[in-house]
């Protein structure tokens, strides 16, 4: 019998067999998917995606710096403006609110790219991106892609959309080292998430697409222009979806970005963070490493504007002869401490010009020969933490400043502190209180002040009145003293105080020692005059403190 004849006679039976085979395959695949779905367990987020850094801010809330392996701090979705949420959805997954957690079309493209060896395909939903970034490894394979889809579907069916979006916004990378929207808002615009405008939110949403490229926005014209185009596209999508009004769209202006990379003052601020981190960890009863990974916000006592102005003043005076120079390998050090009398809050703490070059903090740990700067305390009975100060030949600038601060506070000593309060997740976990005790009686306060004003043991700088930063009572007092005299100056101190602020400026020098990586004390260079240097610097900082 001819083949064609047999094929016509058996065609129906073959089609039935093929149909049954296809149905069996479909049932097996569906059954396999159902079984795989049932067996799929939503994994816990990777430790590195949930670790949080600790952020330090100054007394006014300005960003000081951070500690921790990742620049990330969680923020509840309620603190992220709705227009920021809508911007991210418009940029990354416009069907997020209604989809099942996966995009079948995007999955098919990814599978085909993997099989054919083509370029990696994007287009994943926000849920899939969250699963990929926080719950799975970054490997590219069909198995991992299938698992990603199953977990995304299960996550979508078992978790609220807002919970998924919150997890995504707290883990997605925005460039500039920022993981999560809180760090991104700070690093790009220096604001908290709740302070993001429509334009800023749309810009951050646009950056998520290629964060390592767009992080240069504001400093690279080509990158900035390309981001502007994407920003326009996101805003148009938000208007089309009804997320913003036509008036809001028309009023939107491309935002200004913080300069990137950060300036040189970041390194100098590490001195402040070092001290505040140790104090904060001690107050919480944890290690410094635990603090760095704990997601805290440490509200310090520092006045960042005054601190930066102090650093700039030191730099201007040091160029050519100050901190960086001196003949014969002599290096001049400047340390500055400003304390609020009666409270102990440290407002200024200049411990060195460059933390990377010298992590040792001269203001806190540097032993500076006192010389005659302690003479006003001679014969005065000191109690508590200041007991034995007379016999201290080389106090730290912080300790000496705290001693004169006690005089300014009518004999009440306040333990120096750099931490005002500590918060975590928006809740206060520690509030600092001044630790005070009387260390001088009234006669002692009068004696020290009278001797300081007369230049006892040293030389008195002009007594400051209500002019440059002095209080209304005009009781500011300045004293310049130190160790050595004439061209043999070894240290110079310039100390000023009133009821508002106590300021101590210390100058000392060292030179390389006989052994490698060691230093020995040295005389201060005579040109320029170290006394004039100290007095001018102290006077300028004092004046700035009155308006900071």
C-alpha positions as CSV (number, residue, x, y, z in Angstrom):
1,X,0.0,0.0,0.0
2,X,1.4,3.4,-1.0
3,X,2.8,5.5,1.9
4,X,0.4,8.4,1.1
5,X,-2.6,6.2,1.3
6,X,-1.5,4.8,4.6
7,X,-0.8,8.4,5.9
8,X,-4.3,9.5,4.9
9,X,-5.9,6.5,6.6
10,X,-3.9,7.0,9.8
11,X,-3.9,10.7,9.8
12,X,-6.7,11.0,12.3
13,X,-5.1,8.5,14.7
14,X,-1.7,10.3,14.5
15,X,-3.3,13.6,15.2
16,X,-5.1,12.2,18.2
17,X,-1.8,10.7,19.5
18,X,0.0,14.0,18.9
19,X,-2.8,15.9,20.7
20,X,-2.7,13.5,23.7
21,X,1.1,13.8,23.8
22,X,0.9,17.6,23.9
23,X,-1.8,17.5,26.5
24,X,0.3,15.1,28.6
25,X,3.3,17.4,28.3
26,X,1.2,20.4,29.2
27,X,-0.2,18.6,32.3
28,X,3.3,17.5,33.3
29,X,4.7,21.0,32.9
30,X,1.8,22.6,34.7
31,X,2.0,19.9,37.4
32,X,5.8,20.5,37.7
33,X,5.2,24.2,38.0
34,X,2.6,23.7,40.7
35,X,4.8,21.3,42.6
36,X,7.8,23.7,42.2
37,X,5.6,26.6,43.4
38,X,4.4,24.6,46.4
39,X,8.0,23.6,47.3
40,X,9.4,27.1,46.8
41,X,10.3,28.8,50.0
42,X,10.8,32.6,50.1
43,X,14.4,33.0,51.4
44,X,15.5,35.5,54.0
45,X,17.3,38.6,52.6
46,X,21.1,38.3,52.3
47,X,22.9,39.7,55.3
48,X,24.7,42.2,53.1
49,X,21.4,43.6,51.8
50,X,19.9,44.2,55.2
51,X,23.0,45.6,57.0
52,X,22.6,49.3,57.7
53,X,25.2,52.0,58.2
54,X,25.2,54.5,61.0
55,X,24.9,58.1,60.0
56,X,26.3,61.1,62.0
57,X,24.7,64.5,61.8
58,X,25.7,67.8,63.5
59,X,23.7,69.7,66.1
60,X,21.5,71.2,63.4
61,X,20.9,68.0,61.5
62,X,23.4,68.6,58.7
63,X,25.1,65.4,57.4
64,X,28.5,64.8,58.9
65,X,29.4,61.3,57.6
66,X,28.7,57.6,58.1
67,X,30.3,54.4,59.3
68,X,29.4,51.0,58.1
69,X,30.1,48.6,55.2
70,X,27.2,49.8,53.1
71,X,25.7,53.2,52.8
72,X,22.1,52.1,53.7
73,X,19.5,53.0,56.2
74,X,16.0,51.6,56.1
75,X,13.0,53.9,55.9
76,X,9.3,52.9,56.2
77,X,7.3,53.4,53.1
78,X,5.1,55.9,55.0
79,X,8.1,58.3,55.0
80,X,8.6,58.1,51.3
81,X,6.3,60.6,49.5
82,X,3.7,59.0,47.2
83,X,5.1,61.0,44.2
84,X,8.5,59.3,44.8
85,X,6.9,55.9,44.9
86,X,4.9,56.6,41.7
87,X,8.1,57.9,40.0
88,X,9.9,54.6,40.6
89,X,6.9,52.6,39.4
90,X,6.7,54.8,36.3
91,X,10.4,54.2,35.6
92,X,10.7,50.6,36.4
93,X,7.4,48.7,36.3
94,X,4.2,50.6,35.4
95,X,2.0,47.6,36.0
96,X,3.4,47.0,39.5
97,X,0.2,47.7,41.4
98,X,-1.8,45.2,39.3
99,X,0.6,42.5,38.0
100,X,1.3,39.1,39.5
101,X,4.9,39.8,40.3
102,X,6.4,38.6,37.0
103,X,6.4,39.8,33.4
104,X,5.9,36.7,31.1
105,X,7.2,38.6,28.1
106,X,10.4,39.7,30.0
107,X,10.9,36.2,31.3
108,X,10.6,34.8,27.7
109,X,13.2,37.4,26.5
110,X,15.6,36.5,29.3
111,X,15.2,32.7,28.6
112,X,15.8,33.3,24.8
113,X,18.9,35.5,25.5
114,X,20.3,32.8,27.8
115,X,19.7,30.0,25.3
116,X,20.9,31.9,22.3
117,X,23.9,33.5,24.1
118,X,22.6,37.0,23.5
119,X,23.0,40.0,25.7
120,X,21.4,39.9,29.1
121,X,17.9,41.1,29.1
122,X,16.3,43.5,31.6
123,X,12.6,44.4,31.9
124,X,12.0,42.5,35.2
125,X,9.2,43.7,37.4
126,X,9.9,45.5,40.7
127,X,9.1,42.3,42.5
128,X,11.6,40.3,40.4
129,X,14.3,43.0,40.9
130,X,13.7,42.9,44.7
131,X,14.0,39.1,44.6
132,X,17.2,39.2,42.5
133,X,18.8,42.0,44.5
134,X,17.9,41.0,48.1
135,X,17.0,37.3,48.1
136,X,19.0,35.5,45.4
137,X,22.6,35.4,44.1
138,X,23.4,37.5,41.0
139,X,24.3,34.5,38.8
140,X,22.8,34.3,35.3
141,X,21.2,31.0,34.5
142,X,17.9,29.5,33.5
143,X,17.6,27.8,36.8
144,X,18.1,31.0,38.8
145,X,15.7,32.9,36.5
146,X,13.0,30.3,36.9
147,X,13.5,30.4,40.7
148,X,13.4,34.1,40.6
149,X,10.0,34.0,38.8
150,X,8.5,31.4,41.2
151,X,9.6,33.4,44.3
152,X,8.3,36.6,42.8
153,X,4.9,35.1,42.2
154,X,4.8,33.6,45.7
155,X,6.0,36.9,47.2
156,X,3.3,38.8,45.3
157,X,0.6,36.3,46.5
158,X,1.7,36.3,50.1
159,X,2.9,39.9,50.7
160,X,1.3,43.3,50.4
161,X,2.4,45.4,47.4
162,X,3.5,48.2,49.7
163,X,5.6,45.7,51.7
164,X,7.4,44.6,48.5
165,X,7.8,48.2,47.3
166,X,9.3,49.2,50.7
167,X,11.8,46.3,50.5
168,X,12.7,47.3,47.0
169,X,13.2,51.0,47.8
170,X,15.4,50.1,50.8
171,X,17.7,47.8,48.9
172,X,17.9,49.0,45.3
173,X,21.2,50.6,44.3
174,X,21.2,54.3,43.3
175,X,24.9,54.9,42.6
176,X,27.2,57.2,44.7
177,X,27.5,54.2,47.1
178,X,23.9,54.6,48.1
179,X,21.8,51.5,48.7
180,X,18.2,52.5,49.3
181,X,16.3,55.7,49.0
182,X,17.3,57.3,52.3
183,X,21.0,57.3,51.4
184,X,20.2,58.3,47.8
185,X,18.2,61.3,48.9
186,X,21.1,62.4,51.1
187,X,23.9,61.7,48.6
188,X,22.2,63.4,45.6
189,X,20.2,66.2,47.2
190,X,21.2,66.4,50.9
191,X,17.6,65.9,52.1
192,X,15.6,63.2,54.0
193,X,13.3,61.0,51.9
194,X,10.3,62.8,53.1
195,X,11.8,66.1,51.8
196,X,12.1,64.9,48.2
197,X,10.2,67.0,45.6
198,X,8.5,65.7,42.6
199,X,11.4,66.6,40.4
200,X,14.0,65.1,42.7
201,X,11.9,61.9,43.1
202,X,11.7,61.5,39.3
203,X,15.5,62.1,39.0
204,X,16.2,59.3,41.5
205,X,13.8,57.0,39.8
206,X,15.6,57.7,36.5
207,X,19.0,56.9,38.0
208,X,18.0,53.3,39.0
209,X,18.2,52.3,35.3
210,X,22.1,52.7,35.1
211,X,23.2,54.0,38.5
212,X,26.9,53.7,38.0
213,X,26.6,55.9,34.9
214,X,24.1,58.5,36.2
215,X,25.8,59.0,39.5
216,X,28.0,61.6,37.8
217,X,24.9,63.8,37.1
218,X,25.6,67.4,37.9
219,X,29.4,67.1,37.3
220,X,29.5,65.5,33.8
221,X,27.5,67.5,31.2
222,X,26.9,64.5,28.9
223,X,25.6,62.3,31.7
224,X,23.5,65.2,33.0
225,X,21.8,65.7,29.6
226,X,21.1,62.0,29.2
227,X,19.6,61.8,32.6
228,X,17.5,64.9,31.9
229,X,15.9,63.1,28.9
230,X,15.0,60.1,31.0
231,X,13.7,62.4,33.7
232,X,11.4,64.0,31.2
233,X,10.2,60.5,30.1
234,X,9.4,59.5,33.7
235,X,7.5,62.7,34.4
236,X,5.5,62.3,31.2
237,X,4.6,58.7,32.3
238,X,3.5,60.0,35.7
239,X,1.3,62.6,34.2
240,X,-0.3,60.1,31.8
241,X,-1.0,57.7,34.7
242,X,-2.6,60.6,36.7
243,X,0.1,60.5,39.4
244,X,0.8,64.2,38.9
245,X,-1.3,66.9,37.5
246,X,-0.6,68.8,34.3
247,X,0.3,71.9,36.4
248,X,2.8,69.9,38.4
249,X,4.3,68.5,35.2
250,X,4.6,72.0,33.8
251,X,6.1,73.4,37.0
252,X,8.8,70.6,37.3
253,X,12.4,71.8,36.9
254,X,15.4,69.6,36.5
255,X,16.9,69.5,40.0
256,X,20.5,70.5,41.1
257,X,22.7,67.7,42.4
258,X,25.3,67.7,45.2
259,X,28.8,67.8,43.8
260,X,30.3,64.3,43.2
261,X,32.7,63.1,44.2
262,X,32.6,64.8,47.6
263,X,35.1,67.5,48.6
264,X,38.2,67.3,50.7
265,X,36.5,68.2,54.0
266,X,35.1,64.7,54.2
267,X,38.4,63.3,55.4
268,X,38.8,66.0,58.0
269,X,35.4,65.1,59.4
270,X,36.5,61.6,60.2
271,X,38.2,63.0,63.3
272,X,34.8,64.0,64.6
273,X,33.1,60.7,63.6
274,X,35.8,58.7,65.4
275,X,35.2,60.5,68.7
276,X,31.4,60.5,68.4
277,X,31.3,56.8,67.4
278,X,33.3,55.7,70.4
279,X,31.1,57.7,72.7
280,X,27.9,56.5,71.1
281,X,28.9,52.9,71.3
282,X,29.9,53.3,74.9
283,X,26.5,54.9,75.7
284,X,24.6,52.1,74.0
285,X,26.9,49.4,75.6
286,X,27.9,47.9,72.2
287,X,31.1,47.8,70.1
288,X,32.0,50.4,67.6
289,X,31.6,47.7,64.8
290,X,28.1,46.9,66.1
291,X,27.3,50.6,66.0
292,X,28.5,51.0,62.5
293,X,26.2,48.1,61.3
294,X,23.2,49.1,63.4
295,X,21.4,51.7,61.3
296,X,21.6,54.4,64.0
297,X,21.6,58.1,63.5
298,X,24.0,59.8,65.9
299,X,23.0,63.4,66.5
300,X,26.3,65.0,67.6
301,X,27.0,68.3,69.4
302,X,29.2,69.7,66.6
303,X,28.6,72.9,64.8
304,X,29.6,71.8,61.3
305,X,29.6,75.3,59.8
306,X,32.0,76.5,62.5
307,X,34.0,73.3,62.2
308,X,34.5,73.7,58.4
309,X,35.3,77.4,58.9
310,X,37.9,76.5,61.5
311,X,39.4,73.9,59.1
312,X,39.6,76.5,56.3
313,X,41.1,79.1,58.6
314,X,43.8,76.7,59.7
315,X,44.5,75.7,56.1
316,X,44.9,79.3,55.0
317,X,47.3,80.1,57.8
318,X,49.2,76.8,57.5
319,X,50.0,77.0,53.8
320,X,53.7,77.5,53.5
321,X,54.5,77.4,57.2
322,X,51.7,75.9,59.4
323,X,50.6,72.3,59.8
324,X,52.4,71.2,56.8
325,X,55.7,72.9,57.2
326,X,58.7,74.2,59.0
327,X,62.4,74.0,58.4
328,X,64.5,71.0,59.0
329,X,61.6,68.6,58.8
330,X,59.7,70.3,61.6
331,X,56.0,69.8,61.3
332,X,53.7,72.3,63.1
333,X,50.4,70.9,64.6
334,X,47.3,72.9,65.3
335,X,44.6,71.6,67.6
336,X,41.3,73.5,68.3
337,X,38.6,72.7,70.9
338,X,35.4,74.7,71.5
339,X,33.2,73.7,74.4
340,X,29.9,75.1,75.7
341,X,30.5,75.9,79.4
342,X,28.2,74.2,81.9
343,X,27.0,71.8,79.3
344,X,30.1,70.0,78.0
345,X,28.8,70.0,74.4
346,X,31.8,70.1,72.1
347,X,31.1,72.5,69.2
348,X,34.5,72.4,67.5
349,X,37.1,69.7,67.5
350,X,40.0,70.2,65.0
351,X,42.4,67.4,65.5
352,X,44.4,67.5,62.3
353,X,44.5,68.5,58.7
354,X,44.1,65.1,57.0
355,X,42.7,62.0,58.7
356,X,44.1,59.8,55.9
357,X,47.6,61.1,56.6
358,X,47.3,61.3,60.4
359,X,44.4,59.4,62.0
360,X,45.8,60.4,65.5
361,X,43.5,63.2,66.9
362,X,45.7,66.0,68.3
363,X,42.8,67.7,70.0
364,X,41.6,64.6,72.0
365,X,44.8,62.6,72.5
366,X,47.7,64.9,71.8
367,X,49.7,65.7,75.0
368,X,50.8,69.3,74.6
369,X,53.3,70.9,77.0
370,X,51.2,73.3,79.1
371,X,53.9,75.7,80.3
372,X,52.4,78.9,81.7
373,X,48.9,78.4,80.4
374,X,48.1,76.5,83.6
375,X,49.6,79.2,85.9
376,X,46.2,81.0,86.5
377,X,45.2,77.8,88.3
378,X,48.2,77.9,90.7
379,X,47.2,77.8,94.3
380,X,43.6,77.2,93.5
381,X,41.9,74.1,94.8
382,X,40.5,72.0,92.1
383,X,38.2,69.0,92.7
384,X,36.6,66.2,90.8
385,X,37.9,65.4,87.2
386,X,40.2,68.5,87.4
387,X,42.1,67.3,90.5
388,X,45.8,67.1,89.7
389,X,45.6,69.4,86.7
390,X,48.4,71.5,88.2
391,X,50.7,68.6,88.1
392,X,49.8,67.7,84.5
393,X,52.8,69.0,82.4
394,X,51.2,68.1,79.1
395,X,47.4,68.0,79.1
396,X,45.3,67.3,76.0
397,X,43.7,70.4,74.4
398,X,40.3,68.8,75.3
399,X,41.1,68.6,79.0
400,X,42.6,72.1,79.2
401,X,39.5,73.5,77.4
402,X,37.2,71.7,79.8
403,X,39.1,73.3,82.7
404,X,38.7,76.8,81.5
405,X,35.1,76.0,80.6
406,X,34.5,75.2,84.3
407,X,35.8,78.7,85.1
408,X,33.4,80.2,82.6
409,X,30.5,78.2,84.2
410,X,31.3,79.7,87.7
411,X,33.2,76.7,88.8
412,X,30.8,73.9,87.5
413,X,32.7,71.3,85.4
414,X,30.8,69.6,82.6
415,X,32.2,66.4,81.2
416,X,33.0,67.0,77.5
417,X,30.5,65.2,75.2
418,X,30.0,64.9,71.5
419,X,26.7,63.0,71.4
420,X,23.4,64.7,72.0
421,X,21.0,61.8,71.2
422,X,20.9,58.6,69.2
423,X,17.9,57.4,67.1
424,X,17.1,54.3,65.2
425,X,14.2,53.8,62.9
426,X,12.9,57.2,63.8
427,X,12.8,56.4,67.6
428,X,15.1,57.9,70.2
429,X,17.2,55.1,71.9
430,X,19.4,57.4,73.9
431,X,19.3,61.1,75.0
432,X,22.5,62.6,76.6
433,X,22.4,64.8,79.6
434,X,25.1,67.0,80.9
435,X,27.3,65.4,83.6
436,X,28.2,68.2,85.9
437,X,29.8,68.8,89.3
438,X,31.3,71.8,91.1
439,X,35.1,71.8,91.0
440,X,35.9,75.4,91.9
441,X,34.4,77.7,94.5
442,X,33.7,81.4,93.9
443,X,37.1,82.6,95.1
444,X,38.8,80.1,92.8
445,X,36.8,81.3,89.8
446,X,37.7,84.9,90.5
447,X,41.4,84.2,91.0
448,X,41.7,82.2,87.8
449,X,39.9,84.8,85.7
450,X,41.8,87.8,87.3
451,X,45.1,86.1,86.6
452,X,44.2,85.2,83.1
453,X,43.1,88.8,82.3
454,X,46.3,90.1,83.8
455,X,48.5,87.7,81.8
456,X,49.7,85.8,84.8
457,X,52.5,83.5,83.7
458,X,52.1,84.3,80.1
459,X,50.7,87.2,78.1
460,X,47.2,88.4,77.9
461,X,45.6,88.9,74.5
462,X,43.2,91.8,74.3
463,X,40.2,91.1,76.5
464,X,37.2,90.5,74.2
465,X,34.1,92.6,74.8
466,X,30.7,92.2,73.3
467,X,32.2,92.8,69.9
468,X,33.4,89.6,68.1
469,X,31.1,86.9,69.5
470,X,31.2,88.1,73.2
471,X,28.0,88.0,75.2
472,X,26.0,91.0,76.1
473,X,27.8,91.2,79.4
474,X,31.1,91.7,77.6
475,X,33.0,89.3,79.9
476,X,35.0,87.5,77.3
477,X,38.6,86.7,78.5
478,X,41.6,85.6,76.4
479,X,45.0,84.4,77.5
480,X,48.0,83.5,75.3
481,X,50.7,81.4,77.0
482,X,52.7,78.3,76.6
483,X,56.2,76.7,77.0
484,X,59.4,78.4,76.1
485,X,59.9,82.0,75.1
486,X,61.3,84.0,72.3
487,X,62.9,81.9,69.6
488,X,62.7,78.8,71.8
489,X,58.9,78.5,71.8
490,X,57.9,74.9,72.2
491,X,54.1,75.3,72.5
492,X,51.7,78.2,72.3
493,X,48.2,78.2,73.7
494,X,45.5,80.8,73.1
495,X,42.5,80.3,75.3
496,X,39.3,82.4,75.4
497,X,36.1,82.0,77.3
498,X,32.9,83.6,78.3
499,X,29.5,82.1,79.5
500,X,28.7,81.1,75.9
501,X,31.9,79.3,74.7
502,X,35.3,78.2,75.7
503,X,37.9,78.0,73.0
504,X,41.4,76.6,73.1
505,X,43.9,76.7,70.3
506,X,47.2,74.8,70.8
507,X,50.3,74.9,68.6
508,X,53.1,72.5,68.9
509,X,55.7,70.9,66.7
510,X,57.6,67.7,66.1
511,X,60.2,66.3,63.7
512,X,61.2,62.8,62.6
513,X,62.9,60.7,65.2
514,X,66.0,58.6,65.0
515,X,63.9,55.4,64.5
516,X,61.7,54.9,61.5
517,X,58.1,56.1,61.8
518,X,58.8,58.0,65.1
519,X,58.7,61.7,66.0
520,X,60.2,63.8,68.7
521,X,59.2,67.2,70.0
522,X,60.6,70.2,68.2
523,X,60.7,74.0,68.6
524,X,58.1,76.0,66.8
525,X,59.4,78.0,63.8
526,X,59.8,81.7,64.6
527,X,58.5,82.9,61.2
528,X,55.7,83.5,61.2
529,X,55.3,84.3,64.9
530,X,53.6,81.3,66.6
531,X,52.0,83.6,69.1
532,X,50.6,85.8,66.5
533,X,49.4,82.7,64.6
534,X,47.6,81.3,67.6
535,X,46.0,84.7,68.6
536,X,44.8,85.5,65.1
537,X,43.3,82.0,64.6
538,X,41.6,82.0,68.0
539,X,40.2,85.5,67.3
540,X,38.8,84.6,63.9
541,X,37.2,81.4,65.2
542,X,35.8,83.3,68.2
543,X,34.3,85.8,65.9
544,X,32.8,83.2,63.6
545,X,31.2,81.4,66.5
546,X,29.1,84.4,67.3
547,X,27.3,84.2,63.9
548,X,27.4,80.4,63.2
